[in-house]
Amino acid sequence: MLGASLLILLQAASGAAPSASGSPQRELKMDMQLDAAFLASADANRDGALSLSEFQAELDRRLDAKIAGDPAAQKKIGAEQRVAIRERMMAPGFRGMDKNSDGLLTKDEVKSFAQ
């Protein structure tokens, strides 16, 4: 299937390279496979397709797991940052894979997007 990476730049207090604005940053990278396991886990209503909200909820769960042991990341990725991640990364990616624009993502759409 399709591999995806979510790269989030976190403003860090120390130990990271400065950003263009001069503030130190560090990267939080989350790799995932958009495969049958992802689709099955995300499909909350078990209809065989993912809505945007199901897609985003699964990515949120995975982000939560990724930052679970990182208190600095938990503080930096608050509600405002999550909205930005959903609107700027998740939603456009979802719409790009939704070939028939029906608001649902199927296994076939993800598979055809990966080819």
ZASE-919457 format. One record per residue (C-alpha): x, y, z. Coordinates in steps of 0.001 Angstrom, whole numbers, plus 500000, padded with zeros to 6 digits. Example, Ala and Ser with C-alpha at 12.3 -4.5 7.8 and 13.67 -1.06 7.14 Angstrom:
2
512300495500507800513670498940507140
//
This chain:
115
500000500000500000501035503565500599503633504829503048503246508269504533505287510454506807504061513255508993506855515661509863506139518170512577508571520881513561508462521499517278509773524653518818512206523342521402513825525011524370517251523588523598519145520935521726517696521682518317518696523601515265517282527107514961514470527777512525514416530596509991512929532776512730515872532000514999513892529853517456515287526373518118513323523526516553513367519777516518511554517385514249508963514820515198508568512323512384505759509817512275505960507118509599503008504932508812501707502566506205498274503224504755497582499534504418494797497081505210495645497208508920495416501012508966492118500962507080490642498293509373491763500104512514490431503457511304487072502157510020485064502892513178481664502092511673482953499001509817481467500011506464484647499217504508485491502847503751486978505739505687485380509107506135487632512095506689486747512071510395487689508367510712490954509004508840491812511949511068490832510110514251493186507240513410496027509621512647495300511423515931495487508085517799498817507331516159500124510805516917499062510374520558500968507070520704504028508680519120504195511532521618503093509516524665506622509340526064507627512860525047506316515492527494507824518353525451505995517194522313502747516798524272502978520428525349503814521652521845501125519699519996498001521178521508494536521738520099495616524582517806498476522565516315496235519559515799493722521686513878496541522945511675497831519395511099494322518225510167493600521145507833497008521520506174498169517908505962495523515304506675492526516744504817494429517553501585496055514111501635492681512454502139491084514457499313494004513609497028493399509886497545489575510159497272489518509725493499485736509834493057485283512718495536482553510934497468484078511780500840485038508168501496488380506468501099488373502831499998491148500242499790491070500532496010491531504316496125494509504042498469495971501249496319495528503219493077497023506335494677500126504354495623500688503141492058
//
